[in-house]
Amino acid sequence: MQCITSNQNFQVPPMLYGTAWKKERTANLVAQALENGFRGIDTACQPKHYEEALVGEGCAHFYAKGGKREELFLQTKFTPTEGQDPQRVPYNPQASLEEQILTSCNISKHNLQTDYLDSFLLHSPLFPYSNLLKAWKVFESLLEKGDVRHIGISNCYDLQLLQKLYTDARIKPWCVQNRFYADVHYDTTLRAWLKDKGMIYQSFWTLSANPHILHSLILQEIAQTYGKSTAQIFYRYVMHQGIIPLNGTTSAQHMKEDLSILEFTLTPLEIARIDALLV
Ligand SMILES: NC(=O)c1ccc[n+]([C@@H]2O[C@H](COP(=O)([O-])OP(=O)(O)OC[C@H]3O[C@@H](n4cnc5c(N)ncnc54)[C@H](OP(=O)(O)O)[C@@H]3O)[C@@H](O)[C@H]2O)c1
């Protein structure tokens, strides 16, 4: 899979395989995704939604077949206590924020059977802002120690907050991972700012939140032109925007189809027609 180059000058796969909600199927599906050509994986140290250790098992299948760790881009997240199932918090919720993040990072490295993470995201902003900054400093220290290579944030829809973090951070976030949906106007303003700063936007719910786009006549017409599905056309569209979509398909057929979309390009007119659907 042809990688894209981030502003921080590293290579990132143009689509990441999403591992949420796969439960006991996680290891097999990750192995299958890697077999089909995915090289980037998104997960989280959040047992409520992710089986991170099974993601590691899926990667182990890849290594057993001759794959190398450095061929993979492994991304995981520190999930604050509010996002955890109170019965299954993977770290001591009473510990300091710094301890929680350090423990979570260590568990993720253990789960993913690796001694470094390619990308470590803060799953959601923390409030008050002083806590967000405190967490970010721990993220920076993990990067400086070599535990993680790149740091970012997720579920941050407030551009002012992001700008404040960007200003205060010694090490800037390389990406923002957000839900790509109409309620936040597809983060159009935020994405323009990220682009200006050279940061990357990762989208989730790209298909699930947008059935109205996938079923639109415009998408159907373009899909027919290329002999592709509307899902493939929409993924191709978001990639034309420089977005890295997360893709959590459980279908081998969809894995293959979605990885093949870089074989064609949409015309500027087709892109403009889809742009007009994002309101
Ligand atoms: N940061 C966060 O807070 C957050 C929140 C939610 C999700 N995520 C991440 O995002 C990942 C993706 O989740 P998602 O909610 O965006 O959606 P998704 O899991 O990618 O869901 C896509 C849905 O569309 C279907 N589909 C139909 N055609 C498809 C095609 N050609 N390719 C792919 N899927 C197709 C899939 O069904 P089939 O299985 O039949 O293909 C699936 O039901 C998660 O696994 C997780 O890693 C992050």
The ligand as an SDF file (V2000), in Angstrom:
LIG
                    3D

 48 52  0  0  0  0  0  0  0  0999 V2000
  -11.5720    7.6840   18.2380 N   0  0  0  0  0  0  0  0  0  0  0  0
  -12.7690    7.2110   18.5000 C   0  0  0  0  0  0  0  0  0  0  0  0
  -13.4340    7.6340   19.4630 O   0  0  0  0  0  0  0  0  0  0  0  0
  -13.3650    6.1580   17.6140 C   0  0  0  0  0  0  0  0  0  0  0  0
  -14.7510    5.9310   17.6400 C   0  0  0  0  0  0  0  0  0  0  0  0
  -15.2780    4.9820   16.7880 C   0  0  0  0  0  0  0  0  0  0  0  0
  -14.4520    4.2610   15.9570 C   0  0  0  0  0  0  0  0  0  0  0  0
  -13.1080    4.4650   15.9620 N   0  0  0  0  0  0  0  0  0  0  0  0
  -12.2070    3.6720   15.0980 C   0  0  0  0  0  0  0  0  0  0  0  0
  -12.7060    3.6960   13.7880 O   0  0  0  0  0  0  0  0  0  0  0  0
  -12.7900    2.3580   13.2920 C   0  0  0  0  0  0  0  0  0  0  0  0
  -13.8010    2.2660   12.1900 C   0  0  0  0  0  0  0  0  0  0  0  0
  -15.0740    2.3210   12.7440 O   0  0  0  0  0  0  0  0  0  0  0  0
  -16.2350    3.1180   12.0290 P   0  0  0  0  0  0  0  0  0  0  0  0
  -17.2970    3.2710   13.0440 O   0  0  0  0  0  0  0  0  0  0  0  0
  -15.6520    4.2830   11.3630 O   0  0  0  0  0  0  0  0  0  0  0  0
  -16.8270    2.3120   10.8920 O   0  0  0  0  0  0  0  0  0  0  0  0
  -16.5190    0.9160   10.3060 P   0  0  0  0  0  0  0  0  0  0  0  0
  -16.3080    0.0020   11.4250 O   0  0  0  0  0  0  0  0  0  0  0  0
  -15.4780    1.0660    9.3030 O   0  0  0  0  0  0  0  0  0  0  0  0
  -17.9380    0.5620    9.7080 O   0  0  0  0  0  0  0  0  0  0  0  0
  -18.1440    0.4770    8.4210 C   0  0  0  0  0  0  0  0  0  0  0  0
  -19.4470   -0.2720    8.2430 C   0  0  0  0  0  0  0  0  0  0  0  0
  -19.7090   -0.1590    6.8970 O   0  0  0  0  0  0  0  0  0  0  0  0
  -19.8610   -1.4600    6.3300 C   0  0  0  0  0  0  0  0  0  0  0  0
  -19.3300   -1.4470    4.9420 N   0  0  0  0  0  0  0  0  0  0  0  0
  -20.0580   -1.5560    3.8360 C   0  0  0  0  0  0  0  0  0  0  0  0
  -19.2880   -1.5070    2.7390 N   0  0  0  0  0  0  0  0  0  0  0  0
  -18.0500   -1.3640    3.1580 C   0  0  0  0  0  0  0  0  0  0  0  0
  -16.8190   -1.2280    2.5040 C   0  0  0  0  0  0  0  0  0  0  0  0
  -16.6740   -1.2870    1.1700 N   0  0  0  0  0  0  0  0  0  0  0  0
  -15.7460   -1.0450    3.2570 N   0  0  0  0  0  0  0  0  0  0  0  0
  -15.8410   -0.9790    4.5970 C   0  0  0  0  0  0  0  0  0  0  0  0
  -16.9680   -1.1160    5.2840 N   0  0  0  0  0  0  0  0  0  0  0  0
  -18.0850   -1.3060    4.5630 C   0  0  0  0  0  0  0  0  0  0  0  0
  -19.1210   -2.3980    7.2360 C   0  0  0  0  0  0  0  0  0  0  0  0
  -19.6940   -3.6670    7.0950 O   0  0  0  0  0  0  0  0  0  0  0  0
  -18.7860   -4.9550    6.7520 P   0  0  0  0  0  0  0  0  0  0  0  0
  -18.1310   -5.3530    8.0300 O   0  0  0  0  0  0  0  0  0  0  0  0
  -19.7980   -5.9360    6.2770 O   0  0  0  0  0  0  0  0  0  0  0  0
  -17.8120   -4.5580    5.6890 O   0  0  0  0  0  0  0  0  0  0  0  0
  -19.3250   -1.7480    8.5900 C   0  0  0  0  0  0  0  0  0  0  0  0
  -20.5660   -2.1830    9.1240 O   0  0  0  0  0  0  0  0  0  0  0  0
  -13.0820    1.5420   14.5420 C   0  0  0  0  0  0  0  0  0  0  0  0
  -12.8370    0.1810   14.3880 O   0  0  0  0  0  0  0  0  0  0  0  0
  -12.1230    2.2030   15.5030 C   0  0  0  0  0  0  0  0  0  0  0  0
  -10.8120    1.7310   15.3000 O   0  0  0  0  0  0  0  0  0  0  0  0
  -12.5570    5.4220   16.7600 C   0  0  0  0  0  0  0  0  0  0  0  0
  1  2  1  0
  2  3  2  0
  2  4  1  0
  4  5  1  0
  4 48  2  0
  5  6  2  0
  6  7  1  0
  7  8  2  0
  8  9  1  0
  8 48  1  0
  9 10  1  0
  9 46  1  0
 10 11  1  0
 11 12  1  0
 11 44  1  0
 12 13  1  0
 13 14  1  0
 14 15  2  0
 14 16  1  0
 14 17  1  0
 17 18  1  0
 18 19  2  0
 18 20  1  0
 18 21  1  0
 21 22  1  0
 22 23  1  0
 23 24  1  0
 23 42  1  0
 24 25  1  0
 25 26  1  0
 25 36  1  0
 26 27  1  0
 26 35  1  0
 27 28  2  0
 28 29  1  0
 29 30  1  0
 29 35  2  0
 30 31  1  0
 30 32  2  0
 32 33  1  0
 33 34  2  0
 34 35  1  0
 36 37  1  0
 36 42  1  0
 37 38  1  0
 38 39  2  0
 38 40  1  0
 38 41  1  0
 42 43  1  0
 44 45  1  0
 44 46  1  0
 46 47  1  0
M  CHG  2   8   1  16  -1
M  END
$$$$
